[in-house]
Amino acid sequence: MSTGLYDEKGATKAVDLRRYSLTLNNDFTINDRFKAGINILGSVSNRQNPIQDRDAFTNPSYYVRSVNPYLSVYDQSGKFNYDPDIEGFERDTYIPFNAIEERDNTKYTLTNKALKAISYLEYAILPQLSLRTELGLQFDENKTEKFADQESYNTRKLRAATRYYDAASKTNKYFLPTGGTIENSNNSVFQYNWKTYLKYNKTWNDRHELELMGGTELRRSKSEIVTTKGFGYNPATLTTQTLVFPNSNYQNDSRFVQYKKGFVESSYASFYGNATYTFDRKYNVYASIRQDGSNMFGVDPKYRFLPIWSVSGSWNVLEEEFIKGKTALSDLRVRASYGTQGNIDRNTYPFIVGFYNNITMLPGNNEGTVFVEMPANDKLRWEKTQSYNAGIDLGLWKNRLNITVDYYNRKSTDLIDYSAIPLENGFQNVKVNWASARNQGVELTISSRQIQTDKFSWSTDFNIAHNSNKLLKVLADPKAYALETQEGRPINGLYVLETAGLDKDGVMQFRNQDGSVSSFEQFFGLYDPWAEFLPGYISQTDMTAAEYRSKFKYKGSKDPKFIGGMTNRFRYANFDLAISAVFNLERWVSRTPTYNPALVDRGQNYTTDLLKALQEGGNMPALGSISSEFNDRWMAYAWLESNDPIKSFNLYDIWAKKMSYVRINSIRLGYTLPAALSKKIGTSNLRVNVEGRNLFVFGANYDGYFDPETYGNYYAQPISKSFAFGLSASF
């Protein structure tokens, strides 16, 4: 039995987490044939923080970087000083905001209770044959409560949204009751996993070893979530007030839905068999077959189940007479395998996908509707992956040096993706099993014991891996303006608009696919449709989504070229030291711009990117006006401000760079008390240790950001450095 307590004070004030856990594990021998066991894990956690999702600036991570640094929290009289620079508007009403006031008047509580139990019963039918059944149950209850008091920005803004004109009194009124708002959600999850299998072991003539296993597995899970909202909440009496709409126009507004319920249910059935045969401790063959079924593909019965199988083998070369005892090798094993696997796309269904809505067909007449998002496809089936693997294990000098090399090649087919269909079907595209991709890579692991004496030892573990993947068959979303996938390119590719420097006005130029350079207006095909009768107000383009996508160029993969790590372990007498590092090499990343040339607020804090844009001869796009009266390039800036459907300023190649880093993720020093001293205080073993985590990181230029791992996200929290102290004792 073990128990634990975890108490965390977050980097942001009033953001805390406390978790309690209890684990119980027990095995029972009932008699010579019966064995049983149970493992129970329970935990309760509670997280506290203010509400920070009403607007972007109500998130402390965002606000602390954008707020005017000269703004004080309180004015001279001690009252809250409201930020004049935020866009705190609801309709035509300005809602004042103060970050500290909001923190004091809102509360967001998340509570989780989890219980997981796994039990088994095993019966030895014969010495070589046994029957085992395992049952796993898991209960999770996740509760959240959001409370915003009457004086919070959250509630004041919501109240402003409920303003309506009362014709009888000829005044503006609000249908939101006086008081705070409270929102509760309860997500209950239950799932079980029941496995039963027969296992047979047989050894004969001291050369043959056989193991057979066959069984079934049933899995089912159900998640139910209920969300309620209360208005006019009084924290003293714990009561709410009735919400009365002045008309039917507000019934569809998600902000005022007072009760909502939903559930997700899935079930799986599997039948499997495994066989392992070893001959003379030299040759090993392993085979498995499995039949998996799911209710996710329940329309056409023949697609419910997927047969998957694998076969593998290994050769223990050192057991051969021609090499045994004649070399410095202490281990030499060759391995290979081939098999198929299945996967379910949980975001796709074979049924008609739609959602309920309410619309006003005639004034005052609100009618329920169903919006069909995707047509039915009863031929949807499992996604499949074929895997080839090969490896070699090498040991030298009594395993003082161990080397493992693995190669894998996986081809995935029947991946679910968009495919165009004739428009007479009523839809532009449908999701079908037709895409494919390939993953392949090499992994190298080296373990060594450089020094091994009675008093001092030094050992090293090192691993490095390289993975490459490619989309063999894919279709870009026909509705998307930005290019995210492309046949023949990596799955996680980075696509950018290639720039060609700034022109004389500081406006970005672009390089076309043929290498020529276009001005901003030419590249996006901008024109003024009202030029003949009301010029200078609208900037637009006739580019289709496909034409927009064609302008993007592939920059590189956002997955690292190499990943790996290294751990060095030292021992001197009773002291031990372990230093671990991880590395991530040559990964393309793109940072989010910290300003928009057409949307700069003088009261907001910015990075030095803005200073570079203001300086003459700077290398950042210059600021400009959308007014034709003040700027001849107004169409470019109007496009940057709001007309660009994908905000392509964020997708320029000037924001992309290759990133590599090495992180010292752990330094742990320990001391084990000598056995004689441990015995005197009544213990058989006593050890103390101290560990520093994430203390150092070395990487490419990541100026302006906390860490190379979060490069590109200006609002990311820093990766915390921590120290842990441990004590372990055996009695």
Number of C-alpha atoms within 10 A of each C-alpha: 10 9 12 10 12 10 12 11 12 13 12 11 11 15 15 16 17 15 17 15 17 15 16 13 14 11 13 11 11 10 8 8 13 16 16 17 15 17 16 18 18 18 18 17 18 18 17 19 19 22 20 19 11 13 11 12 20 22 16 19 16 15 17 15 16 18 18 18 11 8 13 13 15 13 11 8 7 8 9 16 19 18 18 16 14 21 14 17 13 15 10 8 11 14 18 18 24 19 22 13 16 20 20 14 19 24 19 19 18 17 18 17 18 16 18 17 18 18 18 18 17 19 18 16 13 10 10 12 16 18 19 18 18 18 17 18 16 18 16 19 18 17 19 18 19 18 24 25 22 21 15 23 25 25 25 20 20 18 19 20 18 17 15 15 12 12 8 6 8 8 9 10 14 16 16 24 18 16 21 25 25 24 17 18 19 18 18 17 19 16 18 18 17 18 17 18 18 19 18 17 14 13 13 8 7 9 11 13 17 17 17 18 18 18 18 18 18 17 16 15 17 14 16 15 17 15 18 16 20 20 22 20 22 17 14 6 7 7 13 19 14 11 14 10 15 15 9 13 15 14 14 14 9 8 11 18 14 13 13 11 12 10 12 10 14 14 15 17 18 18 18 18 18 18 17 18 18 19 14 14 17 15 16 18 18 18 18 18 17 21 16 19 21 20 16 22 23 19 18 13 12 11 18 19 21 20 15 18 19 18 17 18 18 19 20 17 17 19 17 13 9 9 11 12 12 9 10 11 18 17 20 18 18 17 17 18 18 18 18 19 18 20 14 16 13 8 6 17 22 20 16 13 14 13 10 9 11 15 14 14 10 8 8 10 10 15 11 10 13 11 11 13 12 19 18 16 19 17 16 25 29 25 20 20 21 18 19 17 18 18 18 17 16 17 20 16 12 11 16 15 19 21 19 18 17 17 18 18 18 20 19 21 20 20 24 22 20 19 18 15 13 9 9 7 9 10 14 15 19 16 20 20 19 17 20 21 22 21 18 17 15 18 18 16 18 17 20 18 16 11 12 12 9 8 10 14 16 18 18 18 16 18 18 17 18 16 17 17 21 19 21 18 18 21 15 19 18 14 11 15 22 24 21 17 19 19 16 14 19 22 22 16 20 24 25 25 23 22 17 18 17 19 13 8 12 19 20 21 20 23 17 18 12 6 10 9 17 16 17 21 22 13 15 20 13 18 16 15 15 12 12 7 7 10 12 18 15 18 24 18 15 11 13 12 16 16 13 17 19 15 20 22 16 18 17 20 21 19 21 20 16 18 21 18 19 18 18 18 17 16 21 14 12 13 17 18 18 18 18 20 19 19 20 21 19 19 18 19 23 22 18 16 17 17 18 19 19 19 16 16 12 9 16 15 17 17 14 11 16 20 13 15 18 16 11 10 12 15 14 20 23 23 18 23 20 23 15 14 9 10 13 15 17 22 25 27 25 23 24 21 18 13 16 17 12 14 14 14 22 19 21 19 20 18 15 20 17 16 21 21 20 20 20 20 18 20 19 18 19 19 18 18 17 14 12 11 13 18 14 9 10 12 15 16 17 20 17 15 17 15 17 18 17 17 15 13 16 13 16 14 15 16 9 12 18 16 20 21 20 17 20 21 16 18 20 14 15 12 13 10 11 11 13 10 12 10 12 10 13 10 10
